[in-house]
Amino acid sequence: MMPLIDYAVLRRLIDEFDVLTQSSHRSPDDVRRLQDVQYTMCVYTGVRNPREAVATARALLTSAEAPKV
């Protein structure tokens, strides 16, 4: 069964993930927040590996944001 997903929340998580991963100098708070964001994406997508969860989240958003024909 596919989990119910709030795509607006998932979009905000991806946006925050992108900002946090683009920074070359992360504070300890940034590192903790990045871990929190990755964990939340794992929960949202049902994928345990954070890297795979991010890829799954991006794919879900692409699918959800694609124009319906």
N, C-alpha and C positions, 0 to 999 in steps of 0.2 A: 504494500500500500504506500502510495506517495504521500509524504507529509504535507500538511497545509502550510502554505508559505505566504507571508506578507511580503510581496515584491518590493514595496516601498522601503521596508526595513532592510531587506536584502540589498537593495541598491545603496542605501546609506552605509551599510557595512562594507560593501565593496569600495565605495568612494573613500571611506575612512581607511581601509586597508591600503589602498593605493597611495594615499597621502603619507601614511606611516612607513610604508616600505620605500618610498622615494627619498626619505630623509637619510642623509649619510651619517648624521650624528643624532642618535636617539638617546633621550634621557631614560633613566630607569622607569619613570612613569610611562613613557612612550612604549617601552619594551613590554611592560605589563599590559597596556591597552592593546597592543598588537596581539599579544597572546589571548586576551579576552575576545577580541574580534574574530580571531581564527577559531577559537573554541565555539563561539556562537554560530559561525558559519558551518562548523561541523554538525552542530545540533540541528540547524535549519535544513541542511541538505541530507542528513542521515549518513554522512561519510566521516569516517574516523580520522583519516589522514588530512591534516590542515591544507597541504598543497593541493590535494585532490578535491577537498571541499571548496577551495577558492575556484578551481577550474569548473567544478559542478555548478557553483553559484553563478559564475559568468555565463555558462551555457543556459542555465535556467532563465536568467535575465534576458539573454539574447532571444530565446524562444518566446518569452512573455512579451517582449517589446517589439517583436516582429509584426509588421502589418498583417492583419488577417485578410485572407483572400477569399 
